[in-house]
Amino acid sequence: MTTAATDGHILLIEDERDVREAACLTMELAGMTVLAFDRAEPALAQLTPDYPGIVLSDIKMPGMDGMALLARVQRLDAELPVILISGHADIAMAVEAVRGGAYDFIEKPADPERLIEEVRRAQRTRTLVLENRRLKSALAGRQGLDARIVGDSAVMVRLRELITTLAEADVDVLINGETGTGKELVARSLHEVSSRREGHFVALNCGALPESLIESELFGHEIGAFTGASKKRIGKLEYANGGTLFLDELESMPLTLQIKLLRVLQERCLERLGGNANIAIDVRVVAASKRDLAEAARLGEFREDLFYRLNVATLDLPPLRERRDDVGLLFGHCLKPAAERFRRPVPALAAHHLEALMAYDWPGNVRELQHEAERFVLGISMLLSGSQDIGRDSAEEGDAASGSLPERLARFERELLCQALSAAQGRVTEAAERLGIPRKKLYLRMQRHGIDKVRFSGAEDGEP
């Protein structure tokens, strides 16, 4: 038996010494670390439910064979990839093994390039599985600000620290960020961890109201201030006294109102429309913009003095594409409220789902991610629907164990093609690379099996 470092990520079991040493050399030259055994029994002792690697095993061996090993690994961790190496006479058995939970099989003599590609693919799957488990564990233990502002990336850790600091400072704050990055959530968090938490949190979207109504909404009015003003109205600023006023899409506020807002921020008093009395207020203003206000001020489209008045304390929210490591955690966080809303169970998030989520750019940021979680709960997600299609195909084709060997191999090949296309979201070139075959050959096999790439992407991918 040959061994490598005990922290290896590939556990190799092969009873033939020459084959074992050749496989070890091939993978080590590719930068992989291998722990090799000549029998299955001692190899099993190395495995745990959180083993950070994969198993690569021959089928026919003395003592415990590959099929028995697979069964033991399945009981230990059904998501631990097991790749079986089989001689030509064992292919039918290998197909059965894949149907029974094996990740894949490789025929002897193993082509070095295919061996490396399959092992790397299995390693990626294992990494995603363990990451998914870590995300579930992390979500379960979150509370307070960590449960509201979700993310373990450095920029989100820093954001939570700044929120805590600014909440205690009780200063006006400007929040910058693209649409859907969670600006109102951050504003609410500032309010809820501050000494103003017992006061009102009042939100006003400056871009959602016509110019003729914003002034009244913000400052309030007296009876008779304008046609239709039949009773006194308390404005948002006054209603937020002792609490926090959140002004979203501040870049949409008319320049004339920006002057009045600047006066309120400087003097902490206001006049209702149609009134003369100065009303003192104690309010914190948190403003948000999806536009660069410094650039808007330079162009004369936003008051420079108001920008500098608000720019003392600033929070910059990163788009989701710049913190992809947080996507899985956020998606898991969104699933529970979506399931509660639709009165459905929380669906399991598989490794290939996580891979698809991480590959997407999320132009709508966290808001788009929330909507995707709702679609996933409802079972209508196009981004994550590939695996569902594969499941239906398998059911339609009947029992995989029936039919001749060529028929069974054809069904197995079709499923592998569907899996690759699903992981690549319908991109044929990427799917061909995953399968290690030319794109033209993949197209021919897709045509033979009646597979349409559109079902995995929801739209044409633009490839000829």
C-alpha positions as CSV (number, residue, x, y, z in Angstrom):
1,M,0.0,0.0,0.0
2,T,1.3,3.5,-0.9
3,T,0.2,6.5,1.0
4,A,0.5,10.3,0.6
5,A,-0.2,13.0,3.1
6,T,-3.1,12.2,5.4
7,D,-4.8,15.4,4.5
8,G,-5.3,14.2,0.9
9,H,-8.4,15.1,-1.1
10,I,-8.5,12.0,-3.2
11,L,-8.8,8.6,-1.5
12,L,-7.7,6.0,-4.1
13,I,-8.4,2.3,-3.7
14,E,-6.8,-0.1,-6.2
15,D,-5.4,-3.5,-5.6
16,E,-3.1,-3.7,-8.6
17,R,0.1,-2.0,-7.6
18,D,1.1,-0.8,-11.1
19,V,-2.3,0.7,-11.8
20,R,-2.4,2.3,-8.4
21,E,1.0,3.9,-8.7
22,A,0.3,5.1,-12.2
23,A,-3.0,6.7,-11.1
24,C,-1.2,8.3,-8.1
25,L,1.5,9.8,-10.4
26,T,-1.0,11.1,-12.9
27,M,-3.0,13.0,-10.2
28,E,0.0,14.2,-8.3
29,L,1.5,15.7,-11.5
30,A,-1.8,17.5,-11.9
31,G,-1.3,19.1,-8.4
32,M,-3.6,16.8,-6.5
33,T,-2.9,15.1,-3.2
34,V,-3.7,11.4,-3.1
35,L,-4.1,9.0,-0.2
36,A,-3.8,5.5,-1.8
37,F,-4.8,2.0,-0.5
38,D,-4.7,-1.5,-1.9
39,R,-7.9,-2.6,0.0
40,A,-11.2,-1.0,0.9
41,E,-11.3,-1.8,4.6
42,P,-8.4,0.5,5.8
43,A,-9.6,3.3,3.4
44,L,-13.0,3.4,5.0
45,A,-11.3,4.3,8.4
46,Q,-10.2,7.6,6.8
47,L,-13.7,8.7,5.8
48,T,-15.9,11.0,7.9
49,P,-19.2,12.8,7.0
50,D,-17.2,16.0,6.5
51,Y,-14.3,14.4,4.5
52,P,-13.1,17.2,2.2
53,G,-12.5,15.0,-0.8
54,I,-13.7,12.2,-3.0
55,V,-13.3,8.4,-3.4
56,L,-11.8,6.8,-6.5
57,S,-12.1,3.0,-6.3
58,D,-11.7,-0.1,-8.4
59,I,-14.8,-2.4,-8.6
60,K,-13.2,-5.8,-8.4
61,M,-10.9,-6.2,-5.4
62,P,-10.2,-8.9,-2.8
63,G,-12.2,-8.6,0.4
64,M,-14.7,-5.7,0.2
65,D,-15.3,-4.9,-3.5
66,G,-16.2,-1.5,-5.0
67,M,-19.9,-2.1,-4.8
68,A,-19.8,-2.9,-1.1
69,L,-17.6,0.1,-0.5
70,L,-20.1,2.3,-2.3
71,A,-22.9,1.0,-0.1
72,R,-20.8,1.8,3.0
73,V,-19.9,5.3,1.8
74,Q,-23.6,6.0,1.0
75,R,-24.6,5.1,4.6
76,L,-21.8,7.4,5.9
77,D,-22.5,10.4,3.5
78,A,-24.7,10.0,0.4
79,E,-23.2,13.2,-1.0
80,L,-19.6,12.0,-0.9
81,P,-18.6,11.4,-4.6
82,V,-17.5,7.9,-5.4
83,I,-15.9,7.3,-8.8
84,L,-15.6,3.7,-9.8
85,I,-12.9,2.2,-12.1
86,S,-14.1,-0.7,-14.1
87,G,-12.8,-3.2,-16.6
88,H,-14.8,-3.6,-19.8
89,A,-16.6,-6.6,-18.5
90,D,-17.7,-4.6,-15.5
91,I,-19.4,-1.7,-17.4
92,A,-23.0,-3.1,-16.7
93,M,-22.1,-3.3,-13.0
94,A,-20.7,0.3,-13.1
95,V,-23.9,1.6,-14.7
96,E,-25.9,-0.1,-11.9
97,A,-23.5,1.5,-9.4
98,V,-24.1,5.0,-10.8
99,R,-27.8,4.4,-10.6
100,G,-27.3,3.4,-7.0
101,G,-25.4,6.5,-6.0
102,A,-21.9,6.4,-7.5
103,Y,-20.8,9.7,-8.9
104,D,-19.4,8.3,-12.2
105,F,-17.3,5.4,-13.6
106,I,-14.1,5.3,-15.6
107,E,-13.3,2.3,-17.9
108,K,-9.8,0.7,-17.7
109,P,-7.3,1.5,-18.8
110,A,-8.1,5.0,-17.6
111,D,-7.2,7.9,-20.0
112,P,-5.1,10.3,-17.9
113,E,-6.9,13.4,-19.2
114,R,-10.3,12.0,-18.6
115,L,-9.3,10.8,-15.1
116,I,-8.1,14.2,-14.1
117,E,-11.2,15.9,-15.5
118,E,-13.6,13.6,-13.8
119,V,-11.8,13.8,-10.5
120,R,-11.7,17.6,-10.7
121,R,-15.4,17.7,-11.5
122,A,-16.2,15.5,-8.5
123,Q,-14.0,17.6,-6.3
124,R,-15.9,20.7,-7.3
125,T,-19.2,18.9,-6.5
126,R,-17.8,18.0,-3.0
127,T,-16.7,21.5,-2.3
128,L,-20.1,22.8,-3.2
129,V,-21.8,20.2,-1.0
130,L,-19.6,21.1,2.0
131,E,-20.2,24.8,1.4
132,N,-23.9,24.2,1.3
133,R,-23.8,22.5,4.7
134,R,-21.6,25.3,6.1
135,L,-24.2,27.9,4.9
136,K,-27.0,26.0,6.6
137,S,-25.1,25.8,9.8
138,A,-24.1,29.5,9.6
139,L,-27.7,30.6,9.1
140,A,-29.0,28.5,12.0
141,G,-26.7,30.3,14.4
142,R,-27.2,33.9,13.4
143,Q,-28.9,36.5,15.5
144,G,-29.1,40.2,15.9
145,L,-27.4,42.3,13.1
146,D,-25.8,39.1,11.7
147,A,-29.3,37.8,11.0
148,R,-30.4,41.0,9.2
149,I,-27.3,41.9,7.2
150,V,-26.4,38.5,5.9
151,G,-22.9,37.8,4.5
152,D,-19.5,36.5,5.6
153,S,-17.4,38.3,2.9
154,A,-15.0,40.9,4.2
155,V,-17.0,43.8,2.9
156,M,-20.1,42.7,4.7
157,V,-18.3,42.1,8.0
158,R,-17.0,45.7,7.6
159,L,-20.5,47.0,6.8
160,R,-21.9,45.5,10.0
161,E,-19.1,47.1,12.0
162,L,-19.8,50.5,10.4
163,I,-23.5,50.2,11.1
164,T,-22.9,49.6,14.8
165,T,-20.4,52.5,14.9
166,L,-22.7,54.9,13.1
167,A,-25.7,53.8,15.1
168,E,-24.0,54.9,18.3
169,A,-22.8,58.2,16.7
170,D,-26.3,59.3,15.9
171,V,-25.3,61.2,12.7
172,D,-27.1,61.6,9.4
173,V,-26.0,59.0,6.9
174,L,-25.8,58.7,3.1
175,I,-26.2,55.1,1.7
176,N,-24.9,54.5,-1.8
177,G,-25.7,51.4,-3.8
178,E,-27.3,49.9,-6.9
179,T,-31.0,49.0,-7.1
180,G,-31.7,45.9,-5.0
181,T,-28.6,46.0,-2.8
182,G,-30.6,46.4,0.4
183,K,-30.4,50.2,1.2
184,E,-33.7,50.3,3.1
185,L,-32.7,47.2,5.1
186,V,-29.4,48.9,6.1
187,A,-31.3,52.0,7.1
188,R,-33.7,50.0,9.2
189,S,-30.8,48.2,10.8
190,L,-29.2,51.6,11.7
191,H,-32.4,52.6,13.4
192,E,-32.9,49.3,15.3
193,V,-29.5,49.1,16.8
194,S,-29.4,52.8,17.8
195,S,-30.8,54.6,20.8
196,R,-33.7,55.8,18.6
197,R,-35.1,52.2,18.2
198,E,-38.2,53.1,20.3
199,G,-39.1,56.0,17.9
200,H,-40.7,55.7,14.5
201,F,-38.8,54.5,11.4
202,V,-40.4,56.4,8.5
203,A,-39.6,55.7,4.9
204,L,-40.3,58.0,1.9
205,N,-39.3,57.2,-1.7
206,C,-38.6,60.5,-3.3
207,G,-38.9,59.0,-6.8
208,A,-42.3,57.5,-6.2
209,L,-44.3,60.7,-5.7
210,P,-45.0,63.6,-8.1
211,E,-43.2,66.9,-7.3
212,S,-46.4,68.5,-6.2
213,L,-46.9,66.0,-3.4
214,I,-43.4,65.5,-2.0
215,E,-43.2,68.8,-0.2
216,S,-46.5,68.1,1.7
217,E,-45.5,64.5,2.4
218,L,-42.1,65.7,3.8
219,F,-43.0,68.9,5.7
220,G,-46.8,68.5,6.3
221,H,-49.3,71.3,5.8
222,E,-51.8,73.5,7.6
223,I,-55.5,73.8,6.8
224,G,-56.0,75.9,3.6
225,A,-52.4,75.7,2.6
226,F,-53.5,74.8,-0.9
227,T,-56.7,73.7,-2.7
228,G,-58.0,70.5,-1.1
229,A,-56.0,71.0,2.2
230,S,-59.1,70.6,4.4
231,K,-57.3,69.5,7.5
232,K,-53.8,69.7,9.1
233,R,-51.3,67.1,8.1
234,I,-48.2,66.0,10.0
235,G,-45.3,65.5,7.5
236,K,-42.8,62.6,7.5
237,L,-40.1,64.7,9.1
238,E,-42.3,65.7,12.0
239,Y,-43.8,62.2,12.4
240,A,-40.2,60.7,12.6
241,N,-39.4,63.0,15.6
242,G,-37.4,61.0,18.0
243,G,-36.8,58.4,15.4
244,T,-35.3,58.0,11.9
245,L,-36.5,59.3,8.5
246,F,-35.3,57.2,5.5
247,L,-35.3,59.1,2.2
248,D,-34.8,56.6,-0.7
249,E,-33.9,57.7,-4.2
250,L,-32.7,61.1,-2.9
251,E,-31.4,61.9,-6.4
252,S,-35.0,62.3,-7.5
253,M,-35.8,65.1,-5.0
254,P,-36.5,68.4,-6.7
255,L,-33.8,71.1,-6.3
256,T,-36.2,73.5,-4.6
257,L,-37.0,70.8,-1.9
258,Q,-33.3,70.1,-1.5
259,I,-32.8,73.7,-0.2
260,K,-35.5,73.2,2.4
261,L,-34.2,69.8,3.5
262,L,-30.7,71.3,3.9
263,R,-32.2,73.9,6.3
264,V,-33.9,71.2,8.3
265,L,-30.6,69.2,8.6
266,Q,-28.7,72.3,9.7
267,E,-31.2,73.8,12.1
268,R,-33.3,70.8,13.1
269,C,-36.6,72.7,12.7
270,L,-39.2,73.0,10.0
271,E,-42.3,74.9,8.9
272,R,-45.4,73.2,7.6
273,L,-46.8,74.4,4.3
274,G,-49.1,77.3,4.9
275,G,-47.7,77.8,8.4
276,N,-45.4,80.3,10.1
277,A,-44.3,78.5,13.3
278,N,-40.9,76.9,13.5
279,I,-41.3,73.3,14.8
280,A,-38.3,71.8,16.5
281,I,-37.6,68.2,15.6
282,D,-35.1,65.6,16.8
283,V,-34.8,63.3,13.8
284,R,-32.0,61.3,12.2
285,V,-32.0,61.4,8.4
286,V,-30.7,58.4,6.4
287,A,-30.7,59.1,2.7
288,A,-30.1,56.6,-0.1
289,S,-29.1,57.0,-3.7
290,K,-28.4,54.6,-6.6
291,R,-26.6,57.4,-8.4
292,D,-23.2,59.0,-7.8
293,L,-24.3,62.2,-6.1
294,A,-20.9,63.8,-6.4
295,E,-21.1,63.5,-10.1
296,A,-24.7,64.7,-10.1
297,A,-23.6,67.8,-8.0
298,R,-20.8,68.5,-10.5
299,L,-23.4,68.5,-13.3
300,G,-25.6,70.8,-11.4
301,E,-28.3,68.1,-11.0
302,F,-28.0,67.9,-7.3
303,R,-27.2,70.6,-4.7
304,E,-23.6,70.4,-3.8
305,D,-24.1,71.8,-0.3
306,L,-26.7,69.1,0.5
307,F,-24.3,66.5,-0.8
308,Y,-21.5,67.6,1.5
309,R,-23.9,67.9,4.4
310,L,-24.9,64.3,4.0
311,N,-21.5,62.9,2.9
312,V,-20.0,63.1,6.4
313,A,-21.0,59.5,7.1
314,T,-21.4,57.2,4.1
315,L,-22.1,53.5,3.7
316,D,-21.3,51.9,0.3
317,L,-23.3,48.7,-0.5
318,P,-21.5,46.4,-2.9
319,P,-23.5,44.7,-5.7
320,L,-24.0,41.0,-5.3
321,R,-21.7,40.2,-8.2
322,E,-18.8,41.6,-6.2
323,R,-19.5,39.3,-3.2
324,R,-20.4,36.0,-4.9
325,D,-19.2,34.1,-1.8
326,D,-22.3,35.4,0.0
327,V,-24.8,34.3,-2.6
328,G,-25.5,30.8,-1.2
329,L,-25.8,32.1,2.3
330,L,-28.2,34.8,1.2
331,F,-30.3,32.4,-0.9
332,G,-30.7,30.0,2.0
333,H,-31.7,33.0,4.1
334,C,-34.4,33.9,1.6
335,L,-35.9,30.4,1.3
336,K,-37.5,30.2,4.7
337,P,-39.6,33.4,4.5
338,A,-40.6,32.4,0.9
339,A,-41.7,29.0,2.0
340,E,-43.7,30.5,4.9
341,R,-45.3,33.0,2.6
342,F,-46.5,30.3,0.1
343,R,-47.1,27.7,2.9
344,R,-44.8,25.2,1.3
345,P,-41.8,23.2,2.7
346,V,-38.3,24.7,2.4
347,P,-36.9,22.9,-0.7
348,A,-33.4,21.3,-0.4
349,L,-30.6,23.2,-2.0
350,A,-28.4,20.8,-3.9
351,A,-24.7,21.3,-4.9
352,H,-25.6,22.0,-8.6
353,H,-28.1,24.6,-7.5
354,L,-25.4,26.4,-5.5
355,E,-23.1,26.2,-8.6
356,A,-25.8,27.8,-10.8
357,L,-26.4,30.6,-8.2
358,M,-22.7,31.4,-7.9
359,A,-22.3,31.6,-11.7
360,Y,-25.1,34.1,-12.3
361,D,-24.3,37.9,-12.2
362,W,-27.5,39.0,-10.4
363,P,-28.1,42.4,-12.1
364,G,-31.0,43.0,-9.7
365,N,-28.9,42.2,-6.7
366,V,-30.5,40.9,-3.5
367,R,-34.0,41.8,-4.6
368,E,-33.6,39.6,-7.7
369,L,-32.2,36.8,-5.4
370,Q,-35.2,37.0,-3.2
371,H,-37.5,36.7,-6.2
372,E,-35.5,33.7,-7.4
373,A,-35.9,32.0,-4.0
374,E,-39.7,32.5,-4.3
375,R,-39.7,31.0,-7.7
376,F,-37.6,28.1,-6.4
377,V,-40.0,27.4,-3.6
378,L,-42.9,27.5,-6.1
379,G,-41.0,25.1,-8.4
380,I,-41.0,27.6,-11.4
381,S,-37.3,28.7,-11.3
382,M,-35.7,28.7,-14.8
383,L,-32.3,29.3,-13.4
384,L,-32.4,26.1,-11.2
385,S,-34.8,24.0,-13.3
386,G,-32.3,21.8,-15.1
387,S,-32.1,19.1,-12.4
388,Q,-35.9,19.0,-12.2
389,D,-36.0,18.3,-16.0
390,I,-33.4,15.5,-15.5
391,G,-35.5,13.9,-12.8
392,R,-38.5,13.9,-15.1
393,D,-36.5,12.4,-17.9
394,S,-35.4,9.5,-15.7
395,A,-38.9,8.8,-14.6
396,E,-40.2,8.8,-18.1
397,E,-37.6,6.4,-19.3
398,G,-38.6,3.8,-16.7
399,D,-36.4,1.5,-14.7
400,A,-32.7,2.0,-15.7
401,A,-32.0,-1.6,-14.9
402,S,-34.2,-2.9,-17.8
403,G,-33.2,-3.4,-21.4
404,S,-30.0,-4.5,-23.1
405,L,-26.6,-3.1,-22.3
406,P,-26.5,-0.7,-25.3
407,E,-30.0,0.6,-24.3
408,R,-28.8,1.1,-20.7
409,L,-25.6,2.8,-21.8
410,A,-27.6,5.1,-24.1
411,R,-29.9,6.2,-21.1
412,F,-26.8,6.7,-18.9
413,E,-25.1,8.8,-21.6
414,R,-28.3,10.9,-22.0
415,E,-28.4,11.7,-18.3
416,L,-24.7,12.7,-18.3
417,L,-25.4,15.1,-21.2
418,C,-28.4,16.6,-19.4
419,Q,-26.3,17.0,-16.2
420,A,-23.5,18.8,-18.0
421,L,-26.0,21.1,-19.9
422,S,-27.8,21.9,-16.6
423,A,-24.6,22.8,-14.8
424,A,-23.6,25.0,-17.8
425,Q,-27.1,26.6,-18.0
426,G,-27.5,25.5,-21.6
427,R,-24.1,26.8,-22.8
428,V,-23.0,24.0,-25.2
429,T,-19.3,25.0,-25.3
430,E,-19.0,24.9,-21.6
431,A,-20.9,21.7,-21.4
432,A,-18.6,20.1,-23.9
433,E,-15.6,21.2,-21.9
434,R,-17.1,19.6,-18.8
435,L,-17.7,16.4,-20.7
436,G,-14.2,16.5,-22.3
437,I,-15.5,16.1,-25.9
438,P,-15.6,18.5,-28.9
439,R,-18.6,20.8,-29.2
440,K,-19.6,19.3,-32.6
441,K,-19.6,15.8,-31.0
442,L,-21.8,17.0,-28.2
443,Y,-24.3,18.6,-30.7
444,L,-24.4,15.2,-32.5
445,R,-25.1,13.3,-29.3
446,M,-27.8,15.9,-28.3
447,Q,-29.4,15.4,-31.6
448,R,-29.3,11.6,-31.3
449,H,-31.0,11.8,-27.8
450,G,-33.4,14.6,-28.7
451,I,-32.0,17.1,-26.2
452,D,-32.8,20.8,-26.6
453,K,-30.3,23.2,-24.9
454,V,-33.1,25.8,-24.5
455,R,-34.7,23.8,-21.7
456,F,-31.7,24.3,-19.6
457,S,-31.1,28.0,-20.2
458,G,-34.6,29.4,-20.8
459,A,-33.3,31.1,-24.0
460,E,-30.9,30.6,-26.8
461,D,-27.3,31.0,-25.8
462,G,-26.2,32.5,-29.1
463,E,-23.9,29.7,-30.2
464,P,-24.0,28.6,-33.8
